Amino acid sequence: MKKWGPSLFLILPFLLFLAGCATAWKWDGTPTNDLPNPYRTVAPWGKLPDARKWGALNGVAVDNDGRSLWVVDRCGANPDVPPGASAFQYDSCAGSSWAPVHKLDAEGNILKSFGAGMFVFPHRIYQDREGNVWVVDMRGLNQREKLKYPDAKPAGHTVVKFDQDGKVLMTIGRPGVAGNPQDGALTEPCSIVVAPNGELFIAEGHSGQQPNAPADTVARISRFTKDGKFIRSFGRLGSGPAEFKTPHDLAMDARGRLLVADRGNHRIQVLDQDGNFIAEWKQFGRPSGIALRDGSIYVADSESNGVAPNPGWLRGIRVGDAATGQVLYRIPDPLEMKGTSAAEGLAVDMLGNVYGGEVGPRQLAKHIRECSREAPCPESHVTGGLWQRRMPAETINRK
């Protein structure tokens, strides 16, 4: 066995210092707008039958096969929204016979659909390691919907677990009833993530981003066993560590840390699984959605200077290094609508293509990753033979 001399112990602290520097990236506080865009956008994407149109959607997840896609929409384009009214109160599945959960192949063809009559306001879709599909139904029927559909069965404020054929395996929350998880209820669930050990983390509280939200407005993460038994909740309304103003999406990194899209606070919060604060990242804009893939983080900003002020920031999808938080690319929002536009929910396939679920435009978009010297694809895509056709640098879309 080789013995190490004193020189190793002299150089070891220096090596550790260098390693620490390699994982740190200092943001200068300016909006991360002027970045390359190595993606070619196809929008709308996805083929619906019988000339149907997508409803508002922000639930998108790549299947465990790495290529096909799971999508949940709000039951087709709603024609009842009056001019100038907020679509948020109108885009829903109330009274619809449309099955809102869809599996699409890599070409955008629908392979199967299910979930008709089960939801009011589908908000997120997630697939766990075992292939089960989870759908988050954010709210119950509003007063207008109750009057219009008096016989509608209670729905909303729930998270439903399906197998891949649409069989219900578990429901967390009480349909149509907002409440506390220790009493078996949820309040405005926004997102879910499943830990490697099967425990569930559900973000609750969509209303906290409102400027005059009451102090008791729900803004929390609730933790459950894999069987859906409540463990504990953490978080409250606010802007401090482990406080939220709408925890709009959740992701879990390879280290088991929770990444929370704290949308009303214009930041991603990094927490441990007990809710202890680790860091905050404000360099990704006003985050609506988070996706992780092959060491990269993808963050959707659909609201900056639209429904909410965020001076200086432009909307779109920002792509960065998940270890350091460095922002590398931005897929611009070509619309910059007054309300919400660009992706709210997003997912990334094994080729590095990004899929955006867009609420305002009511469409799916596919952003195709193209490699170049200026914006090389991740090494795993190249070594695995999965890279897209290399394009000359001047042909890369940099709008």
Salt bridges, closest charged atoms under 4 A:
ASP63 OD1 - LYS103 NZ 3.89
ASP73 OD1 - HIS102 NE2 3.31
ASP80 OD2 - LYS148 NZ 2.95
ASP91 OD1 - ARG362 NH2 2.98
GLU145 OE1 - ARG139 NH1 2.92
GLU145 OE2 - ARG144 NH2 3.65
ASP165 OD1 - LYS112 NZ 3.09
GLU199 OE1 - ARG223 NH2 2.74
GLU204 OE2 - ARG220 NE 2.94
GLU243 OE2 - ARG236 NE 2.89
ASP249 OD1 - ARG124 NE 3.22
ASP253 OD2 - ARG257 NE 2.75
ASP262 OD2 - ARG267 NE 2.70
ASP274 OD1 - ARG223 NH1 3.04
GLU280 OE1 - ARG267 NH1 2.71
ASP294 OD2 - HIS381 NE2 3.12
ASP301 OD2 - ARG318 NH1 3.74
GLU303 OE2 - ARG263 NH2 3.20
GLU303 OE1 - ARG286 NE 2.91
GLU336 OE1 - ARG315 NE 3.26
GLU344 OE1 - HIS248 NE2 3.69
GLU344 OE2 - ARG263 NH1 3.72
GLU370 OE2 - ARG40 NE 2.91
